[in-house]
Amino acid sequence: MKNPIDQLNKVFDSRIRIGIMSALMVNEGVNFNDLKALIDVTDGNLATHLKTLEENIYIKVQKGFIGRKTNTTYSITKAGEKAFRAHLDALEQIIKNLG
């Protein structure tokens, strides 16, 4: 049997990415400003982490407008949900094995 620590996903090493993925697991879509407030990070920091998650096809981005203001909404992909659940399962196994 594989060591659960080997099952951890490096993409989710960051507390910010874990925060993003957690928010998207329980919400159908979250806009940039709400994510920024929720995770308490700067625009640039959040944008960098969102880009990494998007490049890994774990989240999808929808750009639109509310009135004349741009609105960017993020949601989790099926692949993202599967990968994040596997990461959480591995963490759970590690914790259980230590007990």
Jmol script that loads the backbone (N, CA, C; Angstrom):
load data "model"
ATOM      1  N   MET A   1       0.843  -1.201   0.000  1.00  0.00           N
ATOM      2  CA  MET A   1       0.000   0.000   0.000  1.00  0.00           C
ATOM      3  C   MET A   1       0.885   1.260   0.000  1.00  0.00           C
ATOM      4  N   LYS A   2       0.450   2.248  -0.742  1.00  0.00           N
ATOM      5  CA  LYS A   2       1.225   3.483  -0.852  1.00  0.00           C
ATOM      6  C   LYS A   2       1.154   4.283   0.448  1.00  0.00           C
ATOM      7  N   ASN A   3       2.227   4.995   0.706  1.00  0.00           N
ATOM      8  CA  ASN A   3       2.276   5.897   1.848  1.00  0.00           C
ATOM      9  C   ASN A   3       1.352   7.085   1.548  1.00  0.00           C
ATOM     10  N   PRO A   4       0.414   7.405   2.460  1.00  0.00           N
ATOM     11  CA  PRO A   4      -0.513   8.518   2.194  1.00  0.00           C
ATOM     12  C   PRO A   4       0.197   9.843   1.927  1.00  0.00           C
ATOM     13  N   ILE A   5       1.372  10.018   2.496  1.00  0.00           N
ATOM     14  CA  ILE A   5       2.097  11.275   2.273  1.00  0.00           C
ATOM     15  C   ILE A   5       2.469  11.445   0.806  1.00  0.00           C
ATOM     16  N   ASP A   6       2.659  10.332   0.108  1.00  0.00           N
ATOM     17  CA  ASP A   6       2.959  10.377  -1.325  1.00  0.00           C
ATOM     18  C   ASP A   6       1.731  10.765  -2.147  1.00  0.00           C
ATOM     19  N   GLN A   7       0.559  10.671  -1.533  1.00  0.00           N
ATOM     20  CA  GLN A   7      -0.684  10.990  -2.225  1.00  0.00           C
ATOM     21  C   GLN A   7      -1.043  12.480  -2.132  1.00  0.00           C
ATOM     22  N   LEU A   8      -0.294  13.221  -1.328  1.00  0.00           N
ATOM     23  CA  LEU A   8      -0.560  14.654  -1.210  1.00  0.00           C
ATOM     24  C   LEU A   8      -0.224  15.350  -2.524  1.00  0.00           C
ATOM     25  N   ASN A   9      -1.041  16.318  -2.890  1.00  0.00           N
ATOM     26  CA  ASN A   9      -0.881  17.045  -4.140  1.00  0.00           C
ATOM     27  C   ASN A   9      -0.104  18.334  -3.871  1.00  0.00           C
ATOM     28  N   LYS A  10       1.056  18.478  -4.521  1.00  0.00           N
ATOM     29  CA  LYS A  10       1.914  19.654  -4.316  1.00  0.00           C
ATOM     30  C   LYS A  10       1.198  20.966  -4.630  1.00  0.00           C
ATOM     31  N   VAL A  11       0.245  20.912  -5.548  1.00  0.00           N
ATOM     32  CA  VAL A  11      -0.488  22.135  -5.912  1.00  0.00           C
ATOM     33  C   VAL A  11      -1.227  22.697  -4.701  1.00  0.00           C
ATOM     34  N   PHE A  12      -1.617  21.818  -3.782  1.00  0.00           N
ATOM     35  CA  PHE A  12      -2.380  22.261  -2.618  1.00  0.00           C
ATOM     36  C   PHE A  12      -1.501  22.496  -1.389  1.00  0.00           C
ATOM     37  N   ASP A  13      -0.201  22.657  -1.578  1.00  0.00           N
ATOM     38  CA  ASP A  13       0.707  22.928  -0.463  1.00  0.00           C
ATOM     39  C   ASP A  13       0.467  24.297   0.172  1.00  0.00           C
ATOM     40  N   SER A  14      -0.074  25.206  -0.575  1.00  0.00           N
ATOM     41  CA  SER A  14      -0.264  26.584  -0.107  1.00  0.00           C
ATOM     42  C   SER A  14      -1.575  26.751   0.656  1.00  0.00           C
ATOM     43  N   ARG A  15      -1.523  27.472   1.768  1.00  0.00           N
ATOM     44  CA  ARG A  15      -2.741  27.737   2.545  1.00  0.00           C
ATOM     45  C   ARG A  15      -3.754  28.534   1.709  1.00  0.00           C
ATOM     46  N   ILE A  16      -3.239  29.368   0.816  1.00  0.00           N
ATOM     47  CA  ILE A  16      -4.129  30.185  -0.016  1.00  0.00           C
ATOM     48  C   ILE A  16      -4.873  29.301  -1.006  1.00  0.00           C
ATOM     49  N   ARG A  17      -4.171  28.360  -1.635  1.00  0.00           N
ATOM     50  CA  ARG A  17      -4.837  27.453  -2.579  1.00  0.00           C
ATOM     51  C   ARG A  17      -5.821  26.533  -1.865  1.00  0.00           C
ATOM     52  N   ILE A  18      -5.474  26.106  -0.659  1.00  0.00           N
ATOM     53  CA  ILE A  18      -6.417  25.292   0.124  1.00  0.00           C
ATOM     54  C   ILE A  18      -7.663  26.125   0.435  1.00  0.00           C
ATOM     55  N   GLY A  19      -7.464  27.382   0.761  1.00  0.00           N
ATOM     56  CA  GLY A  19      -8.592  28.286   1.030  1.00  0.00           C
ATOM     57  C   GLY A  19      -9.475  28.474  -0.196  1.00  0.00           C
ATOM     58  N   ILE A  20      -8.849  28.678  -1.334  1.00  0.00           N
ATOM     59  CA  ILE A  20      -9.593  28.850  -2.591  1.00  0.00           C
ATOM     60  C   ILE A  20     -10.402  27.594  -2.887  1.00  0.00           C
ATOM     61  N   MET A  21      -9.736  26.451  -2.849  1.00  0.00           N
ATOM     62  CA  MET A  21     -10.410  25.187  -3.175  1.00  0.00           C
ATOM     63  C   MET A  21     -11.526  24.888  -2.189  1.00  0.00           C
ATOM     64  N   SER A  22     -11.298  25.164  -0.915  1.00  0.00           N
ATOM     65  CA  SER A  22     -12.330  24.930   0.104  1.00  0.00           C
ATOM     66  C   SER A  22     -13.557  25.795  -0.165  1.00  0.00           C
ATOM     67  N   ALA A  23     -13.323  27.048  -0.494  1.00  0.00           N
ATOM     68  CA  ALA A  23     -14.436  27.963  -0.791  1.00  0.00           C
ATOM     69  C   ALA A  23     -15.212  27.497  -2.018  1.00  0.00           C
ATOM     70  N   LEU A  24     -14.491  27.008  -3.026  1.00  0.00           N
ATOM     71  CA  LEU A  24     -15.148  26.589  -4.261  1.00  0.00           C
ATOM     72  C   LEU A  24     -15.830  25.227  -4.127  1.00  0.00           C
ATOM     73  N   MET A  25     -15.399  24.421  -3.163  1.00  0.00           N
ATOM     74  CA  MET A  25     -16.051  23.116  -2.936  1.00  0.00           C
ATOM     75  C   MET A  25     -17.470  23.307  -2.407  1.00  0.00           C
ATOM     76  N   VAL A  26     -17.681  24.370  -1.643  1.00  0.00           N
ATOM     77  CA  VAL A  26     -18.984  24.562  -0.994  1.00  0.00           C
ATOM     78  C   VAL A  26     -19.830  25.668  -1.624  1.00  0.00           C
ATOM     79  N   ASN A  27     -19.307  26.313  -2.642  1.00  0.00           N
ATOM     80  CA  ASN A  27     -20.041  27.363  -3.358  1.00  0.00           C
ATOM     81  C   ASN A  27     -19.990  27.080  -4.856  1.00  0.00           C
ATOM     82  N   GLU A  28     -21.087  27.343  -5.533  1.00  0.00           N
ATOM     83  CA  GLU A  28     -21.124  27.083  -6.977  1.00  0.00           C
ATOM     84  C   GLU A  28     -20.166  27.978  -7.741  1.00  0.00           C
ATOM     85  N   GLY A  29     -20.002  29.185  -7.282  1.00  0.00           N
ATOM     86  CA  GLY A  29     -19.088  30.130  -7.899  1.00  0.00           C
ATOM     87  C   GLY A  29     -18.806  31.261  -6.934  1.00  0.00           C
ATOM     88  N   VAL A  30     -17.583  31.754  -6.941  1.00  0.00           N
ATOM     89  CA  VAL A  30     -17.204  32.843  -6.044  1.00  0.00           C
ATOM     90  C   VAL A  30     -16.442  33.872  -6.864  1.00  0.00           C
ATOM     91  N   ASN A  31     -16.800  35.151  -6.700  1.00  0.00           N
ATOM     92  CA  ASN A  31     -16.091  36.168  -7.476  1.00  0.00           C
ATOM     93  C   ASN A  31     -14.775  36.561  -6.800  1.00  0.00           C
ATOM     94  N   PHE A  32     -13.950  37.239  -7.553  1.00  0.00           N
ATOM     95  CA  PHE A  32     -12.596  37.580  -7.116  1.00  0.00           C
ATOM     96  C   PHE A  32     -12.599  38.323  -5.782  1.00  0.00           C
ATOM     97  N   ASN A  33     -13.420  39.358  -5.670  1.00  0.00           N
ATOM     98  CA  ASN A  33     -13.415  40.177  -4.451  1.00  0.00           C
ATOM     99  C   ASN A  33     -13.880  39.395  -3.231  1.00  0.00           C
ATOM    100  N   ASP A  34     -14.862  38.516  -3.420  1.00  0.00           N
ATOM    101  CA  ASP A  34     -15.319  37.697  -2.296  1.00  0.00           C
ATOM    102  C   ASP A  34     -14.235  36.717  -1.852  1.00  0.00           C
ATOM    103  N   LEU A  35     -13.548  36.113  -2.821  1.00  0.00           N
ATOM    104  CA  LEU A  35     -12.439  35.206  -2.488  1.00  0.00           C
ATOM    105  C   LEU A  35     -11.339  35.965  -1.753  1.00  0.00           C
ATOM    106  N   LYS A  36     -11.037  37.153  -2.240  1.00  0.00           N
ATOM    107  CA  LYS A  36      -9.984  37.981  -1.642  1.00  0.00           C
ATOM    108  C   LYS A  36     -10.315  38.288  -0.176  1.00  0.00           C
ATOM    109  N   ALA A  37     -11.563  38.647   0.080  1.00  0.00           N
ATOM    110  CA  ALA A  37     -11.987  38.959   1.446  1.00  0.00           C
ATOM    111  C   ALA A  37     -12.006  37.706   2.322  1.00  0.00           C
ATOM    112  N   LEU A  38     -12.479  36.624   1.751  1.00  0.00           N
ATOM    113  CA  LEU A  38     -12.588  35.357   2.480  1.00  0.00           C
ATOM    114  C   LEU A  38     -11.222  34.844   2.932  1.00  0.00           C
ATOM    115  N   ILE A  39     -10.243  34.926   2.052  1.00  0.00           N
ATOM    116  CA  ILE A  39      -8.926  34.356   2.329  1.00  0.00           C
ATOM    117  C   ILE A  39      -7.977  35.408   2.905  1.00  0.00           C
ATOM    118  N   ASP A  40      -8.338  36.687   2.775  1.00  0.00           N
ATOM    119  CA  ASP A  40      -7.568  37.794   3.330  1.00  0.00           C
ATOM    120  C   ASP A  40      -6.164  37.876   2.719  1.00  0.00           C
ATOM    121  N   VAL A  41      -6.137  38.056   1.400  1.00  0.00           N
ATOM    122  CA  VAL A  41      -4.874  38.203   0.667  1.00  0.00           C
ATOM    123  C   VAL A  41      -4.952  39.402  -0.270  1.00  0.00           C
ATOM    124  N   THR A  42      -3.807  39.783  -0.810  1.00  0.00           N
ATOM    125  CA  THR A  42      -3.766  40.902  -1.757  1.00  0.00           C
ATOM    126  C   THR A  42      -4.248  40.438  -3.133  1.00  0.00           C
ATOM    127  N   ASP A  43      -4.588  41.388  -3.979  1.00  0.00           N
ATOM    128  CA  ASP A  43      -5.020  41.086  -5.348  1.00  0.00           C
ATOM    129  C   ASP A  43      -3.983  40.235  -6.080  1.00  0.00           C
ATOM    130  N   GLY A  44      -2.729  40.692  -6.028  1.00  0.00           N
ATOM    131  CA  GLY A  44      -1.664  40.018  -6.762  1.00  0.00           C
ATOM    132  C   GLY A  44      -1.418  38.601  -6.259  1.00  0.00           C
ATOM    133  N   ASN A  45      -1.437  38.441  -4.957  1.00  0.00           N
ATOM    134  CA  ASN A  45      -1.217  37.130  -4.359  1.00  0.00           C
ATOM    135  C   ASN A  45      -2.337  36.170  -4.759  1.00  0.00           C
ATOM    136  N   LEU A  46      -3.572  36.632  -4.653  1.00  0.00           N
ATOM    137  CA  LEU A  46      -4.715  35.791  -5.022  1.00  0.00           C
ATOM    138  C   LEU A  46      -4.659  35.440  -6.508  1.00  0.00           C
ATOM    139  N   ALA A  47      -4.381  36.428  -7.343  1.00  0.00           N
ATOM    140  CA  ALA A  47      -4.333  36.199  -8.795  1.00  0.00           C
ATOM    141  C   ALA A  47      -3.286  35.146  -9.162  1.00  0.00           C
ATOM    142  N   THR A  48      -2.136  35.179  -8.511  1.00  0.00           N
ATOM    143  CA  THR A  48      -1.073  34.207  -8.775  1.00  0.00           C
ATOM    144  C   THR A  48      -1.539  32.788  -8.450  1.00  0.00           C
ATOM    145  N   HIS A  49      -2.176  32.624  -7.295  1.00  0.00           N
ATOM    146  CA  HIS A  49      -2.635  31.301  -6.886  1.00  0.00           C
ATOM    147  C   HIS A  49      -3.795  30.807  -7.751  1.00  0.00           C
ATOM    148  N   LEU A  50      -4.676  31.715  -8.133  1.00  0.00           N
ATOM    149  CA  LEU A  50      -5.780  31.346  -9.026  1.00  0.00           C
ATOM    150  C   LEU A  50      -5.243  30.875 -10.374  1.00  0.00           C
ATOM    151  N   LYS A  51      -4.208  31.557 -10.859  1.00  0.00           N
ATOM    152  CA  LYS A  51      -3.606  31.184 -12.149  1.00  0.00           C
ATOM    153  C   LYS A  51      -3.037  29.766 -12.088  1.00  0.00           C
ATOM    154  N   THR A  52      -2.352  29.436 -11.004  1.00  0.00           N
ATOM    155  CA  THR A  52      -1.792  28.095 -10.839  1.00  0.00           C
ATOM    156  C   THR A  52      -2.910  27.051 -10.842  1.00  0.00           C
ATOM    157  N   LEU A  53      -3.983  27.312 -10.117  1.00  0.00           N
ATOM    158  CA  LEU A  53      -5.107  26.364 -10.070  1.00  0.00           C
ATOM    159  C   LEU A  53      -5.774  26.245 -11.431  1.00  0.00           C
ATOM    160  N   GLU A  54      -5.869  27.368 -12.149  1.00  0.00           N
ATOM    161  CA  GLU A  54      -6.467  27.346 -13.490  1.00  0.00           C
ATOM    162  C   GLU A  54      -5.583  26.562 -14.464  1.00  0.00           C
ATOM    163  N   GLU A  55      -4.274  26.765 -14.386  1.00  0.00           N
ATOM    164  CA  GLU A  55      -3.347  26.052 -15.279  1.00  0.00           C
ATOM    165  C   GLU A  55      -3.402  24.537 -15.064  1.00  0.00           C
ATOM    166  N   ASN A  56      -3.715  24.130 -13.845  1.00  0.00           N
ATOM    167  CA  ASN A  56      -3.836  22.708 -13.522  1.00  0.00           C
ATOM    168  C   ASN A  56      -5.245  22.173 -13.791  1.00  0.00           C
ATOM    169  N   ILE A  57      -6.095  23.034 -14.337  1.00  0.00           N
ATOM    170  CA  ILE A  57      -7.478  22.705 -14.690  1.00  0.00           C
ATOM    171  C   ILE A  57      -8.299  22.283 -13.466  1.00  0.00           C
ATOM    172  N   TYR A  58      -7.962  22.859 -12.311  1.00  0.00           N
ATOM    173  CA  TYR A  58      -8.708  22.578 -11.081  1.00  0.00           C
ATOM    174  C   TYR A  58      -9.840  23.579 -10.879  1.00  0.00           C
ATOM    175  N   ILE A  59      -9.715  24.735 -11.507  1.00  0.00           N
ATOM    176  CA  ILE A  59     -10.786  25.732 -11.443  1.00  0.00           C
ATOM    177  C   ILE A  59     -11.044  26.269 -12.842  1.00  0.00           C
ATOM    178  N   LYS A  60     -12.251  26.812 -13.023  1.00  0.00           N
ATOM    179  CA  LYS A  60     -12.538  27.494 -14.287  1.00  0.00           C
ATOM    180  C   LYS A  60     -12.921  28.934 -13.982  1.00  0.00           C
ATOM    181  N   VAL A  61     -12.650  29.777 -14.945  1.00  0.00           N
ATOM    182  CA  VAL A  61     -12.840  31.217 -14.792  1.00  0.00           C
ATOM    183  C   VAL A  61     -13.923  31.676 -15.748  1.00  0.00           C
ATOM    184  N   GLN A  62     -14.852  32.450 -15.218  1.00  0.00           N
ATOM    185  CA  GLN A  62     -15.868  33.059 -16.074  1.00  0.00           C
ATOM    186  C   GLN A  62     -15.818  34.561 -15.883  1.00  0.00           C
ATOM    187  N   LYS A  63     -15.575  35.240 -17.004  1.00  0.00           N
ATOM    188  CA  LYS A  63     -15.513  36.699 -16.954  1.00  0.00           C
ATOM    189  C   LYS A  63     -16.811  37.259 -17.524  1.00  0.00           C
ATOM    190  N   GLY A  64     -17.344  38.217 -16.818  1.00  0.00           N
ATOM    191  CA  GLY A  64     -18.584  38.832 -17.271  1.00  0.00           C
ATOM    192  C   GLY A  64     -18.679  40.250 -16.747  1.00  0.00           C
ATOM    193  N   PHE A  65     -19.868  40.792 -16.835  1.00  0.00           N
ATOM    194  CA  PHE A  65     -20.088  42.162 -16.374  1.00  0.00           C
ATOM    195  C   PHE A  65     -21.312  42.217 -15.475  1.00  0.00           C
ATOM    196  N   ILE A  66     -21.218  43.061 -14.469  1.00  0.00           N
ATOM    197  CA  ILE A  66     -22.390  43.436 -13.683  1.00  0.00           C
ATOM    198  C   ILE A  66     -22.514  44.922 -13.925  1.00  0.00           C
ATOM    199  N   GLY A  67     -23.522  45.291 -14.722  1.00  0.00           N
ATOM    200  CA  GLY A  67     -23.599  46.667 -15.193  1.00  0.00           C
ATOM    201  C   GLY A  67     -22.403  46.925 -16.097  1.00  0.00           C
ATOM    202  N   ARG A  68     -21.611  47.926 -15.737  1.00  0.00           N
ATOM    203  CA  ARG A  68     -20.412  48.228 -16.524  1.00  0.00           C
ATOM    204  C   ARG A  68     -19.137  47.690 -15.884  1.00  0.00           C
ATOM    205  N   LYS A  69     -19.281  47.118 -14.693  1.00  0.00           N
ATOM    206  CA  LYS A  69     -18.105  46.607 -13.980  1.00  0.00           C
ATOM    207  C   LYS A  69     -17.834  45.153 -14.359  1.00  0.00           C
ATOM    208  N   THR A  70     -16.548  44.859 -14.558  1.00  0.00           N
ATOM    209  CA  THR A  70     -16.190  43.470 -14.854  1.00  0.00           C
ATOM    210  C   THR A  70     -16.387  42.621 -13.599  1.00  0.00           C
ATOM    211  N   ASN A  71     -16.790  41.394 -13.802  1.00  0.00           N
ATOM    212  CA  ASN A  71     -16.974  40.464 -12.696  1.00  0.00           C
ATOM    213  C   ASN A  71     -16.374  39.124 -13.100  1.00  0.00           C
ATOM    214  N   THR A  72     -15.363  38.699 -12.365  1.00  0.00           N
ATOM    215  CA  THR A  72     -14.724  37.424 -12.644  1.00  0.00           C
ATOM    216  C   THR A  72     -15.140  36.440 -11.558  1.00  0.00           C
ATOM    217  N   THR A  73     -15.717  35.333 -11.994  1.00  0.00           N
ATOM    218  CA  THR A  73     -16.189  34.310 -11.069  1.00  0.00           C
ATOM    219  C   THR A  73     -15.402  33.032 -11.289  1.00  0.00           C
ATOM    220  N   TYR A  74     -15.097  32.375 -10.204  1.00  0.00           N
ATOM    221  CA  TYR A  74     -14.327  31.126 -10.240  1.00  0.00           C
ATOM    222  C   TYR A  74     -15.187  29.987  -9.725  1.00  0.00           C
ATOM    223  N   SER A  75     -15.023  28.834 -10.342  1.00  0.00           N
ATOM    224  CA  SER A  75     -15.718  27.636  -9.865  1.00  0.00           C
ATOM    225  C   SER A  75     -14.781  26.448 -10.019  1.00  0.00           C
ATOM    226  N   ILE A  76     -15.077  25.393  -9.285  1.00  0.00           N
ATOM    227  CA  ILE A  76     -14.230  24.206  -9.288  1.00  0.00           C
ATOM    228  C   ILE A  76     -14.607  23.314 -10.467  1.00  0.00           C
ATOM    229  N   THR A  77     -13.626  22.666 -11.055  1.00  0.00           N
ATOM    230  CA  THR A  77     -13.895  21.718 -12.138  1.00  0.00           C
ATOM    231  C   THR A  77     -14.063  20.325 -11.519  1.00  0.00           C
ATOM    232  N   LYS A  78     -14.553  19.387 -12.316  1.00  0.00           N
ATOM    233  CA  LYS A  78     -14.668  17.992 -11.846  1.00  0.00           C
ATOM    234  C   LYS A  78     -13.282  17.467 -11.466  1.00  0.00           C
ATOM    235  N   ALA A  79     -12.288  17.763 -12.303  1.00  0.00           N
ATOM    236  CA  ALA A  79     -10.914  17.323 -12.028  1.00  0.00           C
ATOM    237  C   ALA A  79     -10.398  17.960 -10.735  1.00  0.00           C
ATOM    238  N   GLY A  80     -10.733  19.226 -10.536  1.00  0.00           N
ATOM    239  CA  GLY A  80     -10.313  19.929  -9.325  1.00  0.00           C
ATOM    240  C   GLY A  80     -10.937  19.341  -8.079  1.00  0.00           C
ATOM    241  N   GLU A  81     -12.223  19.029  -8.178  1.00  0.00           N
ATOM    242  CA  GLU A  81     -12.931  18.434  -7.048  1.00  0.00           C
ATOM    243  C   GLU A  81     -12.327  17.068  -6.708  1.00  0.00           C
ATOM    244  N   LYS A  82     -12.070  16.274  -7.730  1.00  0.00           N
ATOM    245  CA  LYS A  82     -11.492  14.939  -7.530  1.00  0.00           C
ATOM    246  C   LYS A  82     -10.097  15.039  -6.903  1.00  0.00           C
ATOM    247  N   ALA A  83      -9.266  15.928  -7.427  1.00  0.00           N
ATOM    248  CA  ALA A  83      -7.903  16.092  -6.922  1.00  0.00           C
ATOM    249  C   ALA A  83      -7.898  16.599  -5.484  1.00  0.00           C
ATOM    250  N   PHE A  84      -8.777  17.551  -5.184  1.00  0.00           N
ATOM    251  CA  PHE A  84      -8.811  18.122  -3.833  1.00  0.00           C
ATOM    252  C   PHE A  84      -9.327  17.094  -2.830  1.00  0.00           C
ATOM    253  N   ARG A  85     -10.348  16.321  -3.224  1.00  0.00           N
ATOM    254  CA  ARG A  85     -10.852  15.254  -2.342  1.00  0.00           C
ATOM    255  C   ARG A  85      -9.761  14.218  -2.070  1.00  0.00           C
ATOM    256  N   ALA A  86      -8.993  13.862  -3.083  1.00  0.00           N
ATOM    257  CA  ALA A  86      -7.902  12.897  -2.919  1.00  0.00           C
ATOM    258  C   ALA A  86      -6.843  13.455  -1.956  1.00  0.00           C
ATOM    259  N   HIS A  87      -6.568  14.748  -2.070  1.00  0.00           N
ATOM    260  CA  HIS A  87      -5.613  15.410  -1.183  1.00  0.00           C
ATOM    261  C   HIS A  87      -6.114  15.366   0.261  1.00  0.00           C
ATOM    262  N   LEU A  88      -7.391  15.700   0.452  1.00  0.00           N
ATOM    263  CA  LEU A  88      -7.978  15.685   1.790  1.00  0.00           C
ATOM    264  C   LEU A  88      -8.008  14.272   2.359  1.00  0.00           C
ATOM    265  N   ASP A  89      -8.321  13.292   1.512  1.00  0.00           N
ATOM    266  CA  ASP A  89      -8.321  11.887   1.952  1.00  0.00           C
ATOM    267  C   ASP A  89      -6.925  11.470   2.421  1.00  0.00           C
ATOM    268  N   ALA A  90      -5.906  11.896   1.681  1.00  0.00           N
ATOM    269  CA  ALA A  90      -4.524  11.563   2.059  1.00  0.00           C
ATOM    270  C   ALA A  90      -4.178  12.192   3.401  1.00  0.00           C
ATOM    271  N   LEU A  91      -4.578  13.446   3.601  1.00  0.00           N
ATOM    272  CA  LEU A  91      -4.344  14.108   4.891  1.00  0.00           C
ATOM    273  C   LEU A  91      -5.027  13.345   6.023  1.00  0.00           C
ATOM    274  N   GLU A  92      -6.245  12.932   5.766  1.00  0.00           N
ATOM    275  CA  GLU A  92      -7.013  12.177   6.758  1.00  0.00           C
ATOM    276  C   GLU A  92      -6.307  10.861   7.111  1.00  0.00           C
ATOM    277  N   GLN A  93      -5.799  10.179   6.093  1.00  0.00           N
ATOM    278  CA  GLN A  93      -5.072   8.907   6.317  1.00  0.00           C
ATOM    279  C   GLN A  93      -3.799   9.148   7.139  1.00  0.00           C
ATOM    280  N   ILE A  94      -3.108  10.220   6.850  1.00  0.00           N
ATOM    281  CA  ILE A  94      -1.889  10.548   7.593  1.00  0.00           C
ATOM    282  C   ILE A  94      -2.236  10.757   9.069  1.00  0.00           C
ATOM    283  N   ILE A  95      -3.289  11.515   9.327  1.00  0.00           N
ATOM    284  CA  ILE A  95      -3.715  11.789  10.699  1.00  0.00           C
ATOM    285  C   ILE A  95      -4.119  10.489  11.405  1.00  0.00           C
ATOM    286  N   LYS A  96      -4.888   9.656  10.730  1.00  0.00           N
ATOM    287  CA  LYS A  96      -5.313   8.376  11.316  1.00  0.00           C
ATOM    288  C   LYS A  96      -4.126   7.469  11.629  1.00  0.00           C
ATOM    289  N   ASN A  97      -3.137   7.468  10.739  1.00  0.00           N
ATOM    290  CA  ASN A  97      -1.962   6.618  10.929  1.00  0.00           C
ATOM    291  C   ASN A  97      -1.078   7.076  12.084  1.00  0.00           C
ATOM    292  N   LEU A  98      -1.181   8.348  12.428  1.00  0.00           N
ATOM    293  CA  LEU A  98      -0.378   8.876  13.527  1.00  0.00           C
ATOM    294  C   LEU A  98      -1.016   8.603  14.887  1.00  0.00           C
ATOM    295  N   GLY A  99      -2.317   8.344  14.875  1.00  0.00           N
ATOM    296  CA  GLY A  99      -3.059   8.164  16.129  1.00  0.00           C
ATOM    297  C   GLY A  99      -2.894   6.822  16.767  1.00  0.00           C
TER     298      GLY A  99
END
end "model"
wireframe off; spacefill off
backbone 0.3
color backbone group
